[in-house]
Amino acid sequence: MIELRVRKRLIGSKGPFELNVSLAVPANELAVLYGVSGAGKTTLLRMLAGLDRPSDGRIEVDGQTWFDPARKICVPPQERSIGFVFQNYALFPSMTVRRNLEFAAGRRNGPRVNMLLKMAELEKLQNRYPEELSGGQQQRVALARALMRKPKILLLDEPLSALDAEMREKLQDEILRLHHELELTTLLVSHDRSEICRLADRVFTIKEGRVAFEGLPFQAFQTDRSRPDGAMKGRVVDIVTHNGTVAILAAMLGDSLQVEIPLDERQLHQLMQKRGWQPKTSHDVGS
């Protein structure tokens, strides 16, 4: 469905670097671009949407060439079948919810406007302005607006990053439902590992302008692949002993994934010696 091979010089947090990425996303998959800030993930979305131009490469969607400088092809953004949800939602503040959708549709009172208002549970909010909506409600409006023209591809640039955990989880379900119901091919930029594991069919880890990993979410996060022994790197958040014998170490891997690791007496003693950690005592470990 999507074949993208692009190159472009960018400026990152460590200075100039070359974005040189080749990736393919099959039709109807939900793929995630993951990596540190400044790696080029948003630029890849913008290139696919036609909002940014590669210095070289090729972009092909469903057998149609959207970008190929050798053949002097660069399809303009309005002719690409793309729905784009930006990180800040980019809603028109002077327009109501309904008018934001109608503007995207290019007509008033179209049947798809009513259908998406209902699908996104916005019917009771259709006459409100963006400033009168919560962050989660604005996200639903931005998502509905992006789907107005029946796009082949939905691009999501960290659309849930500013929301609290409960609202993020609810809207993750909404994104997944719409992705399946409308048979979309979706490309999501996210830093949230739990979100990625919940939503993604495929993960592309972008590192220093290259695709460093492609595969399933659990494969992307189960080990630190820079370590030859496959050891995981994480942050210890707690150590608890049960009845004075069994010790459990709780560790965070990244910002989201938590694992519990049983420790024998020798391992517990080493941690206490080296780090000065004092375990808590509990009779409810594992409950």
Solvent accessible surface area in square Angstrom, and as a share of the most:
residue,aa,sasa,rsa
1,M,54,0.24
2,I,0,0.00
3,E,78,0.35
4,L,2,0.01
5,R,106,0.39
6,V,2,0.01
7,R,106,0.39
8,K,49,0.21
9,R,152,0.55
10,L,31,0.15
11,I,141,0.72
12,G,17,0.16
13,S,110,0.71
14,K,198,0.84
15,G,21,0.20
16,P,91,0.57
17,F,40,0.17
18,E,38,0.17
19,L,0,0.00
20,N,52,0.27
21,V,2,0.01
22,S,71,0.46
23,L,12,0.06
24,A,52,0.40
25,V,1,0.01
26,P,57,0.36
27,A,57,0.44
28,N,78,0.40
29,E,34,0.15
30,L,1,0.00
31,A,0,0.00
32,V,0,0.00
33,L,0,0.00
34,Y,35,0.13
35,G,8,0.08
36,V,111,0.64
37,S,86,0.55
38,G,49,0.47
39,A,5,0.04
40,G,8,0.07
41,K,9,0.04
42,T,54,0.31
43,T,22,0.13
44,L,2,0.01
45,L,0,0.00
46,R,85,0.31
47,M,1,0.00
48,L,0,0.00
49,A,5,0.04
50,G,19,0.18
51,L,73,0.36
52,D,38,0.20
53,R,137,0.50
54,P,8,0.05
55,S,83,0.54
56,D,67,0.35
57,G,21,0.20
58,R,61,0.22
59,I,0,0.00
60,E,37,0.17
61,V,0,0.00
62,D,86,0.45
63,G,67,0.64
64,Q,90,0.40
65,T,20,0.11
66,W,4,0.01
67,F,2,0.01
68,D,12,0.06
69,P,45,0.28
70,A,95,0.74
71,R,140,0.51
72,K,188,0.80
73,I,43,0.22
74,C,55,0.33
75,V,20,0.12
76,P,48,0.30
77,P,56,0.35
78,Q,135,0.60
79,E,116,0.52
80,R,14,0.05
81,S,35,0.23
82,I,34,0.17
83,G,2,0.02
84,F,26,0.11
85,V,1,0.00
86,F,64,0.26
87,Q,90,0.40
88,N,119,0.61
89,Y,18,0.07
90,A,46,0.36
91,L,21,0.11
92,F,76,0.32
93,P,103,0.65
94,S,92,0.59
95,M,40,0.18
96,T,21,0.12
97,V,1,0.01
98,R,45,0.16
99,R,64,0.23
100,N,0,0.00
101,L,0,0.00
102,E,4,0.02
103,F,107,0.45
104,A,21,0.16
105,A,27,0.21
106,G,62,0.60
107,R,148,0.54
108,R,152,0.55
109,N,106,0.55
110,G,2,0.02
111,P,100,0.63
112,R,42,0.15
113,V,1,0.00
114,N,70,0.36
115,M,70,0.31
116,L,2,0.01
117,L,1,0.01
118,K,137,0.58
119,M,37,0.17
120,A,4,0.03
121,E,115,0.51
122,L,0,0.00
123,E,87,0.39
124,K,196,0.83
125,L,16,0.08
126,Q,40,0.18
127,N,115,0.59
128,R,105,0.38
129,Y,90,0.34
130,P,11,0.07
131,E,155,0.69
132,E,95,0.43
133,L,14,0.07
134,S,57,0.37
135,G,31,0.30
136,G,2,0.02
137,Q,44,0.20
138,Q,43,0.19
139,Q,0,0.00
140,R,26,0.09
141,V,1,0.00
142,A,2,0.02
143,L,3,0.01
144,A,1,0.01
145,R,37,0.13
146,A,13,0.10
147,L,1,0.00
148,M,7,0.03
149,R,162,0.59
150,K,141,0.60
151,P,11,0.07
152,K,82,0.35
153,I,0,0.00
154,L,1,0.00
155,L,0,0.00
156,L,0,0.00
157,D,10,0.05
158,E,31,0.14
159,P,1,0.01
160,L,3,0.02
161,S,59,0.38
162,A,92,0.71
163,L,18,0.09
164,D,95,0.49
165,A,68,0.53
166,E,147,0.66
167,M,53,0.24
168,R,60,0.22
169,E,97,0.43
170,K,113,0.48
171,L,1,0.00
172,Q,10,0.05
173,D,69,0.36
174,E,23,0.10
175,I,1,0.00
176,L,49,0.24
177,R,84,0.31
178,L,3,0.01
179,H,2,0.01
180,H,114,0.51
181,E,95,0.43
182,L,44,0.22
183,E,131,0.59
184,L,5,0.02
185,T,1,0.01
186,T,0,0.00
187,L,3,0.01
188,L,1,0.01
189,V,1,0.01
190,S,3,0.02
191,H,65,0.29
192,D,30,0.16
193,R,51,0.18
194,S,53,0.34
195,E,7,0.03
196,I,0,0.00
197,C,52,0.31
198,R,94,0.34
199,L,7,0.04
200,A,13,0.10
201,D,63,0.32
202,R,56,0.20
203,V,0,0.00
204,F,0,0.00
205,T,27,0.16
206,I,1,0.01
207,K,112,0.48
208,E,130,0.58
209,G,0,0.00
210,R,106,0.39
211,V,45,0.26
212,A,62,0.48
213,F,33,0.14
214,E,87,0.39
215,G,16,0.15
216,L,83,0.42
217,P,15,0.09
218,F,120,0.50
219,Q,62,0.28
220,A,17,0.14
221,F,11,0.05
222,Q,84,0.37
223,T,47,0.28
224,D,30,0.15
225,R,132,0.48
226,S,84,0.54
227,R,95,0.35
228,P,141,0.89
229,D,102,0.53
230,G,31,0.30
231,A,32,0.25
232,M,94,0.42
233,K,130,0.55
234,G,50,0.48
235,R,138,0.50
236,V,49,0.28
237,V,71,0.41
238,D,43,0.22
239,I,9,0.05
240,V,25,0.15
241,T,14,0.08
242,H,55,0.25
243,N,87,0.45
244,G,63,0.61
245,T,106,0.62
246,V,72,0.41
247,A,1,0.01
248,I,28,0.14
249,L,15,0.07
250,A,11,0.09
251,A,6,0.05
252,M,33,0.15
253,L,12,0.06
254,G,31,0.30
255,D,117,0.61
256,S,34,0.22
257,L,50,0.25
258,Q,99,0.44
259,V,42,0.24
260,E,110,0.49
261,I,69,0.35
262,P,94,0.59
263,L,22,0.11
264,D,73,0.38
265,E,150,0.67
266,R,144,0.52
267,Q,67,0.30
268,L,25,0.13
269,H,100,0.45
270,Q,74,0.33
271,L,40,0.20
272,M,62,0.28
273,Q,126,0.56
274,K,161,0.68
275,R,169,0.62
276,G,48,0.46
277,W,85,0.30
278,Q,136,0.61
279,P,33,0.21
280,K,126,0.53
281,T,102,0.60
282,S,31,0.20
283,H,131,0.58
284,D,100,0.52
285,V,45,0.26
286,G,74,0.71
287,S,129,0.83
